[in-house]
Structure formats: C-alpha cells, structure tokens
Amino acid sequence: MNGKTDRHDNRSLVIDVGRLLARARAVAVLTGAGISAESGVPTFRGPDGLWRNFRAEELATPEAFARDPALVWEWYRWRRRWMATVVPNPGHLALVSLESRFPAFTLITQNVDGLHVCAGSRHVLEIHGNIWRDRCSRNPAHLFQRQPSDAAGSSEAAPLPRCHCGALLRPDVVWFGEGLNPAHLDAAVEAVSSADILLVVGTSSVVYPAAALPAVARQAGADVVEINPEETPQSPEMDLVLRGPAGVLLPELDRLIRQG
Ligand code: OAD
C-alpha cells in the first residue's frame, strides 16, 4: 500500500483496513496499554497514567528490587489486587475472533495484565512478561503461576514470597534496564517480518524494542495500521491510521471480516 492518508472519514478508513485484512493470510498485532484502558487498567503515559503517580525508577527496576524488595512487592501486590477485578473488553474479544479467521495470526503484547490470554487469544507473545507469574530472583527457570483469586489475600504486610531454593521471588515482568527474553523477541520479529499486515493497537510506540517492530514489518513489505485515539510519534509513518478506541474499532473490523 502506498503513501499515508490524511482522510478523516473513519468509516471509509475502517473499510480500507477491512479490505487489507480480507486479502491477508498472515496477520500480526502489537498491543499496548491502550487496549486494556476500556477494561479499567490505567495506561502508563496518559493524563492518569501509572508513571505519573509512581516513579518508575523507584519501583520497576532491578536496582529498586535489590534496594527495597518490600516496596516493589507492595506496588505489585497493589496492582494485582485491582487487576484481579478487571475483565477483557470488546477489543480483546474482537482479536480472539479475528485470530480464528487467518491461517497465521500472532498477537504481540506489551501488557502484563494477561487479559489477551484470559479473553481466549491463543498465539500470544507477552514480551514484557505477566504480572500473574512469579520468578525466582536467583534461578529464572523457577516460575510460579499465581491466580487473580490469590490477590485478594496478599496484603502488603504478608511476608515476601520466596522460592523453594530460599531466594526471593519477583514478578516475572521486564523492568527498566532489563532485556526482553530473546526467544520472545525473535518470535515477534519473525511474526512481523512474515505478516501481510500489522495492526499497532493502543501503544504510545516509544518503548523499545517493541516500538521498532512496525519499522521491521514495513521493511518486510507489510501494511502497518495504527489504532489509537491519539497521535503517536509513529503516526506519520503508518500506512493507515484509525483514530478511536480499540474497543469500538476492532469489533467493527471483525464484523467486516465476518461479513466477508
Ligand atoms: P502507554 O501508556 O505509553 O500508551 C498507551 C497508548 O494507548 C496511548 O498512545 C493512548 O493514546 C492509547 N489509548 C488510550 N486509550 C485507548 C483506547 N481505548 N484504545 C486504543 N488506544 C488507547 O502504554 P504502552 O505503549 O503500552 O513497559 O507502554 C509501553 C511500555 O511502557 C509498557 O509495556 C511498560 C511501560 O514502561 C514495561 O513495563 C516494561
């Protein structure tokens, strides 16, 4: 697809994206915090974003955990308690439905809330980890799955969780200053490189390496479509831009595909 568009008729743009999807065989989707906004999960950088109320460098870094693991766990336990109350929204559900329509479909998410898997998406790469998993701070192969039902009882005063080896557990999420799991990153690059179309949904597109994936897709010949109510630094590079909430636009796209 050549060139960008400055058309503002969202309906015709949705139809254009529907056409691209209709002829695609391989689809990749990159999601960020915006797709969970309509479930009530705050984004990171919006006016009410999480990082406005908490200093990331005090809470989401390996140094912070080494310095004050109780403070870091207090924050994650608090996040788990309210994440335990949220459910997938129509945007997550539309992606589940879309997945069933294509021979190849990969959902790459920066979100740690687990809502894509909870909704029923199958081929999901959680490249920033999952807040519902603990990992041993000494041996990363020791993983422990937690359930939202456990969150209610995890008061701030509870003892810090430990691995059977005795070391402290930490949330299995990627912190600032840490690399992504290389296997996840390779799989994400492979998915966007072989995709006919990449949907970039609900991300401010500023955190790397995830923010590099649209360029990788474009160089490999995919059409790249942004779905976001707000402009992002990458909007000018997109082939098409749909301005609006994912919980409205993704179900519209899914309806178009189902109607054929
Ligand atoms: P951000 O908070 O940076 O961006 C959220 C984006 O979602 C913004 O561009 C919003 O305009 C958009 N948005 C808001 N509501 C929306 C809706 N209803 N539908 C669609 N889009 C909507 O979140 P991310 O880009 O995901 O990393 O942030 C990337 C990473 O930064 C996170 O994964 C996290 C953080 O540091 C780690 O924790 C490692």
Residues whose N, C-alpha, C, O or C-beta is under 5 A from the ligand:
A	BS01	OAD	G32 A33 G34 I35 A37 E38 T43 F44 R45 G46 Q110 N111 H128 V174 G202 T203 S204 S205 V207 I227 N228 P229 E230 G244 P245 A246 G247
